[in-house]
Amino acid sequence: MQHARCGDQMIAYQAEGSGPALVLAHGLGLDQSIWDPVLPLLPQGLRIIRFDLRGHGASATPPPPYGMGALVRDAEALLDGLEVRNCVFLGSGLGGMIAQGLAVKRLDQIRALVLANTATKIGTKETWARQITALQAGGNPLDPSTHFTAGFRNSPAFAAWQAGQIAPRLDGVLGCAAAISGTDFYTPTASLRLPSLVIASNQDAITPADMLRDLADLIPGAEFAVIRKSGHLPMLEQPQTFAATLSDFLHNIGHI
């Protein structure tokens, strides 16, 4: 694990391999370990960079709330520091919102997008206000009943994943929840003209497949894929299918 100073924050990241860059950004309440099941299944010849969002994993946790602009700047500064240009940026959930914001701002950094289980806008200010209140009262930001299918929750793979998790930091989750609540990327994302893959899950209770199809329709030429037997985190529930879908896209756009 390495750290980079991004503005006034320290952001934890890992960079492995050489070749065209693939950057991975996780969702709310998680960390870069969600990509562990997928990485061994990806093709050789990639420089894979994954990082912890501010307030998550091994990155710094400034006092909440955060703005989406700050999260985008963290990613932008990290890629600048690593001299990354023309990467494929894969974001899940909140990471997918950051991907959209960064692509609009820095097309020199991003040549293609992969948006998994995300949207231009997730929830409303009112629903997030209720969620933030529940979190402050001790609620679980990673409620298994909303994030995973019943089949996965009863599997050894889920038990192993849960055993290895470190509880998310409340300030980090609250800060990023505030960023999501104030964000609507509909108009900026509709202006994008770059190769894109949108990945949905057929049992996602947080960002349903119809929401992801609408996102794909917003970006001209975007590919759309649905992963079966998966909830909000298909990279954990169906890593083989997720990796194959991603690999096909990387091949099709000539990134590997």
N, C-alpha and C positions, 0 to 999 in steps of 0.2 A: 504494500500500500504506500502510495506517495501522496504528497500534499502540494498544492499550488496556491499561491496568493492570487485571489481574484478580486480586485478592488480592495476592500477592507476585510474580506473573508478568506478563510482557509478552506479549500475544497479538496476532499480526498478523491483520488482517482487511481486507476490501474491502466497501464498501456502495455499491450502484449502484441508480438508479431510485427511484421513489416509488410508494406504494400499499401494499397488504397485504404483509407480510413473508414471504419464503421464505428460510430459513436452511439452509446447506449445510455438512455436516461430512464430511470425508474419512476414509479408512482408514489402517491401520498402514503406516508407511514412505513415505507419499505426502504431498501438500500440496494446497492449494486449487486448483492448476492443473488437477487432474483434471476440473474442471467446465468448462474452457474450450470443449470441443467442443459442450457442451449449451446453454450460455447464449444463443448467438445464435438458438437454435431455440425458445426459450420465449416465451410471449405477453408483450405489453407490459403495463404497469400493475402491475408488481411491484417491491417493494423487495427486492433480492437481496443477502443478506449471506453471505459465505463467509469462513472463517477457517482458520488453521493450528493444529492441535492443539499443545499444549506438546511441545517436543522435535522439532518438525517445521517445515519451511519457514522462514519468517522469525520464528517465535515463539521465546521464550526456551527454553533447555534446562537445567532444573535437574538435579541428580544423580539417577540412578535409585536405587531403583524408584519408580514412581508408583502411587497408588491410583485406582480408578475414580471414587471420590468426588471426588478432586481434579480429574479431567478434566471431570466434570459441573459442578463449581463454576466452572471456567474458562468454560464455555459460559454458565452462569447469570449470572455477573458481566458477561460481554460483552453479553448481551442486556439486562440491567438498565441498563448504561451507555449503550446505544443506545436505551433506552426502548422496547424491543420487547415487545409483548403480542399474543397471539392469532396467532402465526405458524404457518406450516407448516414443520416441521423435518424435513429430509431428511438421513438419515445412512447412509453406506455402510460396511460392515464395522465397525471400531471406532467410527466415527461413529454407526452405528446403535445400538450399545450405549449410547453417551452419550445419544442421543435418547431411548431407553427410560428411562434413569435420570432425565433431566431432566423428562420428561413426568410421571412419577410424583411428582416433587418439586414442580414448578411448572406446574400446569395453567393458571395465568393467563398464562404465557408461550407455551404451545403449545396450539393449537386442533385440530391434526391432525398425524399422523405419516406419513412415507414412509420405510420401512425397506428398504434395498437390500442384498442379499447379506450378511446379518448373521444373528444369532440371539440368544437369551437367554443362551446359553452357547456359547463356541467353544473346542473342545479341552478338555483336562484339565490339572490342575496338572503332571502327569507329562509330557504331550506338550509343554507350554510350557517346562518345565525343560530338556528335550532341545533344543528350538528355541533357547532362550536360550544354552545352551552352544555350539550350532553358530554362532550369531551372534557370540559372543565369540571364536570361532576363525576368524572371517572369512567366515561364511556370508552369503548374499544374502537380505535380507528381502523382496525383490521378484523372486523366482525366476520368470522368464517362463514356464517350463514348468507352473507351478501357477496362475499368475494369468491367462494368456491362452490362447486357442485356437491351434492350430498355424497355421490360416489367417491369423489376425491377426499372429502372430509373423513371418510371411513377407511382410507387406504393407508398402508405403511409409508408411502411417499409423503403424505401429508404429516403424519406423526413425526417423521424424520425432519421435514422442513420446519415444523413448529418447534421441535426440540432445539434446533440450531438458531432460532431467532432471538435477537436482543430486543427488548421492549422499546418501541419508538419513544422518542423524547417529546413530552407534551408541548413544550414551547415550539419545537420544530413543526409538529403537526398543526398546531394552531396558526403559526405563521404562514404556512403554505396553504392551509384552508382559507385563510383570509385572501390570499392571492387568487385562488380559484374563484372565490365568490365574486370578485370584482372584474372578472375577465370574460370578454366575448370577442372571439377572433373571427367572427363570421365574415365581415367585410375584408379584413386583411388576408385571410386564408383564401377567399374567393379570387384574390388577385394573383395567386401563385401560378406559375407556369413552369413546373419542373416534374420529373418523373416521381410518381408517388404510389405507394402501396398502402392500403387501408385494411387492417386486420381486425375482424370482429370475432366474437364467440357466441355460439347459439344459445348459451344459458347465462349470459352476462346480465346480472340484475342492476348494475350500476350504469353502464353505458351499453344499452341493448343494441342488437345487430342493426335494427332499423336506423338508429342514430348514426351508426358508423357508415351505413349506406348513404345517408344524407351527406355525410362528410366527404365520402368518395365522389359523389355527384357534384360537389362544390369545386373540385379541382379537376380541370379538363384533362382527360386521358388517364385519370387515376385508376389503378387496379384495385379490385375489391375481393377479399377472401374471407370466408367464414370457417372458423375452426370448431368442429363438433365436440360434444361431450366436454365442454369447458366453460368455466365462469369468467370472472374479470381478469384472471391472470393465466392466460394460456401457456405462457413460457414455463410455468410450473406444472400445470395440469397435463398439457400435451406438448412437451418439448420437442418431440420428434417431428410432429406436424408443423409446429411453429418454425423450427429450424429449416425444414424443407421448403416451406412457403417463402421464408426470407431468402434462402439460398437461390431459389428459382428466380426471384426478383433481381438479386444481385447479378446473376448470370445474364438475365435478359437485358439489363441496362449496361452491360459490359464493365461492371465494377470489379469483377474477378475473372 
